Amino acid sequence: MFCTRLQIIVESITKYLLMSSEQFLIYTNSLMNTWAFTHLPVSLGSFSTGLWRLWPWKKPSFLFPRTGAFGPQVAGKTDSHILLPLNETDLEEQFVRGHGPGGQATNKTNNCVVLKHVPSGIVVKCHQTRSVDQNRKLAREILQGKVDLFYRGEDSHIHKAKKEAEKKKRERKKKAKETLEKKRLFKELMLKEPRPQHRGRRDAAGH
């Protein structure tokens, strides 16, 4: 019989994990008056704690949000095949002295690449590494993205990827707000739950 009650409660918990804050509050209040909860030999708070100890990998996401869900995402390299190709005849390349940390290998060598796309007038400077060859490669990748955005505008893959990232960021903020609201409602519900009294105390009070 207890296993049946436990199954009912687990199924109920699974249902309201995907609910909105308003639906969560209404559903939980009605659930507290059901036979399964009123006849449970342990309190809801004790049951929830014990349940999560048995299955720690299945903790409700609205109470234990993933730490990485709200952190900044690391952008991957853009596929050069979906961008407009660069023609080497349209490029002007210069090598200038680098600056910043790195010692003499950086400050006294011409390993900073300045690359210009003549038709559009776009100029980029790359000094991310000590290697000239690596900086040349990176400068072309950066310039290709800027040129693609310059000519294609909103149809550019760079622009679409930026808009998609902004959309996901807004969705994460919205989800985080709903998560905090559900967590607050659940906490209020736990505080309102009456604590069961021990039989010994009731007998002592009767005498």
HUGISUL-V392843 format. One record per residue. SS is DSSP state (H for helix, E for strand, - for the rest). PSI is psi as a letter, one per 30 degrees, with the letter a starting at -180 (none if undefined). OMEGA is omega in radians with two decimals (none if undefined). Layout:
SS_PSI_OMEGA + SS_PSI_OMEGA
//
This chain:
-_e_3.12 + H_e_3.12 + H_e_3.11 + H_e_3.10 + H_e_3.14 + H_e_3.13 + H_e_3.12 + H_e_-3.10 + H_e_3.12 + H_e_3.10 + H_e_3.13 + H_e_3.12 + H_e_3.14 + H_e_-3.10 + H_e_-3.02 + H_g_3.08 + -_e_-3.10 + -_g_-3.11 + -_l_3.01 + -_l_-3.09 + H_e_-3.12 + H_e_3.11 + H_e_3.14 + H_e_-3.11 + H_e_-3.13 + H_e_-3.08 + H_e_-3.10 + H_e_3.11 + H_e_3.11 + H_e_-3.13 + H_e_-3.12 + -_f_-3.12 + -_g_-3.12 + -_l_-3.09 + H_e_-3.08 + H_e_-3.11 + H_e_-3.09 + H_f_-3.13 + -_g_3.13 + -_k_-3.06 + -_f_3.10 + -_l_3.12 + -_l_-3.13 + H_e_3.13 + H_e_3.12 + H_e_3.13 + H_e_-3.12 + H_e_3.13 + H_e_3.13 + H_e_3.13 + H_e_-3.12 + H_f_3.06 + H_e_3.12 + H_e_-3.13 + -_i_-3.06 + H_f_-3.13 + H_f_-3.12 + H_h_3.11 + -_k_-3.12 + -_k_-3.06 + -_f_-3.11 + -_f_3.07 + -_f_-3.12 + -_i_-3.11 + -_k_3.13 + -_k_-3.09 + H_e_-3.11 + H_f_-3.08 + H_e_-3.08 + -_f_-3.14 + -_l_3.12 + -_k_3.12 + -_k_3.12 + -_j_-3.10 + -_k_3.10 + -_l_3.13 + -_k_3.12 + -_k_3.13 + -_j_-3.09 + H_f_-3.11 + H_f_-3.13 + H_g_3.08 + -_l_3.08 + -_k_-3.12 + -_l_3.07 + -_k_3.07 + -_k_-3.09 + H_f_3.13 + H_f_3.14 + H_g_-3.05 + E_k_2.98 + E_k_-3.02 + E_k_3.09 + E_l_3.10 + E_k_-3.10 + E_l_-3.11 + -_k_-3.14 + -_l_3.13 + -_l_3.11 + -_a_-3.09 + -_l_3.12 + -_f_3.10 + -_a_-3.08 + H_f_-3.14 + H_f_-3.14 + H_e_-2.99 + H_f_-3.09 + -_g_3.09 + -_l_-3.14 + -_i_-3.12 + -_g_3.06 + E_k_-3.05 + E_k_3.03 + E_j_-3.04 + E_k_-3.12 + E_k_3.02 + E_j_-2.98 + -_e_-3.10 + -_e_-3.11 + -_f_-3.11 + -_g_-3.12 + E_k_-3.13 + E_k_3.06 + E_l_3.10 + E_k_-3.11 + E_k_3.09 + -_h_-3.05 + -_f_-3.13 + -_l_3.07 + -_f_-3.09 + -_k_3.11 + H_e_-3.13 + H_e_3.13 + H_e_3.10 + H_e_3.09 + H_e_3.13 + H_e_3.14 + H_e_3.13 + H_e_3.11 + H_e_3.09 + H_e_3.13 + H_e_-3.12 + H_e_3.14 + H_e_3.10 + H_e_3.13 + H_e_3.12 + H_e_3.12 + H_e_3.11 + H_e_-3.13 + H_e_-3.06 + H_e_-3.07 + H_f_3.12 + H_b_-3.11 + H_f_3.11 + H_f_-3.12 + -_k_3.09 + H_e_3.12 + H_e_-3.14 + H_e_-3.14 + H_e_3.13 + H_e_3.11 + H_e_3.12 + H_e_3.13 + H_e_3.11 + H_e_3.10 + H_e_3.12 + H_e_3.13 + H_e_3.12 + H_e_3.10 + H_e_3.13 + H_e_3.11 + H_e_3.12 + H_e_3.13 + H_e_3.14 + H_e_3.12 + H_e_3.12 + H_e_3.11 + H_e_3.12 + H_e_3.13 + H_e_3.13 + H_e_3.10 + H_e_3.13 + H_e_3.12 + H_e_3.14 + H_e_3.13 + H_e_3.13 + H_e_3.10 + H_e_3.13 + H_e_3.12 + H_e_3.14 + H_e_-3.14 + H_f_-3.09 + -_k_3.13 + -_k_-3.14 + -_k_3.14 + -_k_3.12 + -_k_3.12 + -_k_-3.10 + H_e_-3.12 + H_e_3.14 + H_e_3.14 + H_e_3.12 + H_e_3.13 + H_e_3.13 + H_e_-3.14 + H_e_3.12 + -_none_none
//
